[in-house]
Amino acid sequence: MGDLLIKLVLTKTGQTTRTYDNYSTTPRLLNVSHSEAPYSQQAVVVVDNGESDLTSLDLRGYKGVLSYGYTDATAGTKDADMRFYVLGRNPGGSKTTARVRLTSTGDSL
């Protein structure tokens, strides 16, 4: 198996769709941790906010799809998707490296 690919897509009616990953030319997805239980999933996603575009954005109510996959010798292969509602965000990091932490819970949306 090759490198792990992770992508988060956030959508909300009337708002710009936001996509973050760990593999594009400007990867902004820094860390993901999640847990799963029957009828419940939780994830904490850390996104680089160095461009400060997330500083004043209220992400509550966005729907998120978190996708995992891997690369192999021929192409990237997607493995699994998890769907979430974004409950909120907490600023994190330092003055030189701004980060936004998204906390999400969900089941099958």
Contacts in CASP RR format, 6 or more apart in sequence:
PFRMAT RR
TARGET T0000
AUTHOR 0000-0000-0000
METHOD contacts of the structure
MODEL  1
MGDLLIKLVLTKTGQTTRTYDNYSTTPRLLNVSHSEAPYSQQAVVVVDNG
ESDLTSLDLRGYKGVLSYGYTDATAGTKDADMRFYVLGRNPGGSKTTARV
RLTSTGDSL
1 70 0 8 1.000
1 72 0 8 1.000
2 70 0 8 1.000
2 71 0 8 1.000
2 72 0 8 1.000
3 23 0 8 1.000
3 70 0 8 1.000
3 71 0 8 1.000
4 22 0 8 1.000
4 68 0 8 1.000
4 69 0 8 1.000
4 70 0 8 1.000
5 21 0 8 1.000
5 22 0 8 1.000
5 23 0 8 1.000
5 67 0 8 1.000
5 68 0 8 1.000
5 69 0 8 1.000
5 70 0 8 1.000
5 71 0 8 1.000
5 76 0 8 1.000
5 78 0 8 1.000
6 21 0 8 1.000
6 22 0 8 1.000
6 23 0 8 1.000
6 29 0 8 1.000
6 32 0 8 1.000
6 66 0 8 1.000
6 67 0 8 1.000
6 68 0 8 1.000
6 69 0 8 1.000
7 19 0 8 1.000
7 20 0 8 1.000
7 21 0 8 1.000
7 22 0 8 1.000
7 23 0 8 1.000
7 29 0 8 1.000
7 66 0 8 1.000
7 67 0 8 1.000
8 19 0 8 1.000
8 20 0 8 1.000
8 21 0 8 1.000
8 29 0 8 1.000
8 32 0 8 1.000
8 45 0 8 1.000
8 47 0 8 1.000
8 64 0 8 1.000
8 65 0 8 1.000
8 66 0 8 1.000
8 67 0 8 1.000
8 102 0 8 1.000
9 17 0 8 1.000
9 18 0 8 1.000
9 19 0 8 1.000
9 64 0 8 1.000
9 65 0 8 1.000
9 67 0 8 1.000
10 17 0 8 1.000
10 18 0 8 1.000
10 19 0 8 1.000
10 20 0 8 1.000
10 59 0 8 1.000
10 62 0 8 1.000
10 63 0 8 1.000
10 64 0 8 1.000
10 86 0 8 1.000
11 17 0 8 1.000
11 18 0 8 1.000
11 62 0 8 1.000
11 63 0 8 1.000
11 64 0 8 1.000
12 61 0 8 1.000
12 62 0 8 1.000
12 63 0 8 1.000
15 62 0 8 1.000
18 62 0 8 1.000
20 28 0 8 1.000
20 29 0 8 1.000
20 45 0 8 1.000
20 47 0 8 1.000
21 27 0 8 1.000
21 28 0 8 1.000
21 29 0 8 1.000
22 29 0 8 1.000
22 30 0 8 1.000
23 71 0 8 1.000
27 48 0 8 1.000
28 47 0 8 1.000
28 48 0 8 1.000
29 45 0 8 1.000
29 46 0 8 1.000
29 47 0 8 1.000
29 48 0 8 1.000
30 46 0 8 1.000
30 47 0 8 1.000
30 48 0 8 1.000
30 99 0 8 1.000
31 44 0 8 1.000
31 45 0 8 1.000
31 46 0 8 1.000
32 43 0 8 1.000
32 44 0 8 1.000
32 45 0 8 1.000
32 46 0 8 1.000
32 66 0 8 1.000
33 43 0 8 1.000
33 44 0 8 1.000
34 41 0 8 1.000
34 42 0 8 1.000
34 43 0 8 1.000
34 44 0 8 1.000
34 66 0 8 1.000
34 82 0 8 1.000
35 41 0 8 1.000
35 42 0 8 1.000
36 82 0 8 1.000
39 107 0 8 1.000
40 105 0 8 1.000
40 106 0 8 1.000
40 107 0 8 1.000
41 82 0 8 1.000
41 84 0 8 1.000
41 104 0 8 1.000
41 105 0 8 1.000
41 106 0 8 1.000
41 107 0 8 1.000
42 103 0 8 1.000
42 104 0 8 1.000
42 105 0 8 1.000
42 106 0 8 1.000
43 66 0 8 1.000
43 82 0 8 1.000
43 84 0 8 1.000
43 102 0 8 1.000
43 103 0 8 1.000
43 104 0 8 1.000
44 101 0 8 1.000
44 102 0 8 1.000
44 103 0 8 1.000
44 104 0 8 1.000
45 66 0 8 1.000
45 101 0 8 1.000
45 102 0 8 1.000
45 104 0 8 1.000
46 92 0 8 1.000
46 99 0 8 1.000
46 100 0 8 1.000
46 101 0 8 1.000
46 102 0 8 1.000
47 54 0 8 1.000
47 99 0 8 1.000
47 100 0 8 1.000
47 101 0 8 1.000
47 102 0 8 1.000
48 97 0 8 1.000
48 98 0 8 1.000
48 99 0 8 1.000
49 55 0 8 1.000
49 91 0 8 1.000
49 98 0 8 1.000
49 99 0 8 1.000
49 100 0 8 1.000
50 97 0 8 1.000
50 98 0 8 1.000
52 98 0 8 1.000
54 89 0 8 1.000
54 100 0 8 1.000
55 91 0 8 1.000
55 98 0 8 1.000
55 100 0 8 1.000
59 86 0 8 1.000
59 88 0 8 1.000
59 89 0 8 1.000
59 100 0 8 1.000
59 102 0 8 1.000
60 86 0 8 1.000
60 87 0 8 1.000
60 88 0 8 1.000
60 89 0 8 1.000
61 85 0 8 1.000
61 86 0 8 1.000
61 87 0 8 1.000
62 85 0 8 1.000
62 86 0 8 1.000
63 83 0 8 1.000
63 84 0 8 1.000
63 85 0 8 1.000
63 86 0 8 1.000
63 109 0 8 1.000
64 83 0 8 1.000
64 84 0 8 1.000
64 85 0 8 1.000
64 86 0 8 1.000
64 104 0 8 1.000
65 81 0 8 1.000
65 82 0 8 1.000
65 83 0 8 1.000
65 84 0 8 1.000
66 81 0 8 1.000
66 82 0 8 1.000
66 83 0 8 1.000
66 84 0 8 1.000
66 104 0 8 1.000
67 78 0 8 1.000
67 79 0 8 1.000
67 80 0 8 1.000
67 81 0 8 1.000
67 82 0 8 1.000
68 78 0 8 1.000
68 79 0 8 1.000
68 80 0 8 1.000
69 76 0 8 1.000
69 77 0 8 1.000
69 78 0 8 1.000
69 79 0 8 1.000
69 80 0 8 1.000
70 76 0 8 1.000
70 77 0 8 1.000
70 79 0 8 1.000
71 77 0 8 1.000
83 106 0 8 1.000
83 108 0 8 1.000
83 109 0 8 1.000
84 104 0 8 1.000
84 105 0 8 1.000
84 106 0 8 1.000
84 109 0 8 1.000
85 104 0 8 1.000
85 105 0 8 1.000
85 106 0 8 1.000
85 109 0 8 1.000
86 102 0 8 1.000
86 103 0 8 1.000
86 104 0 8 1.000
87 103 0 8 1.000
87 104 0 8 1.000
87 105 0 8 1.000
88 102 0 8 1.000
88 103 0 8 1.000
89 100 0 8 1.000
89 101 0 8 1.000
89 102 0 8 1.000
89 103 0 8 1.000
90 100 0 8 1.000
90 101 0 8 1.000
90 103 0 8 1.000
91 98 0 8 1.000
91 99 0 8 1.000
91 100 0 8 1.000
91 101 0 8 1.000
92 98 0 8 1.000
92 99 0 8 1.000
92 100 0 8 1.000
92 101 0 8 1.000
93 99 0 8 1.000
END
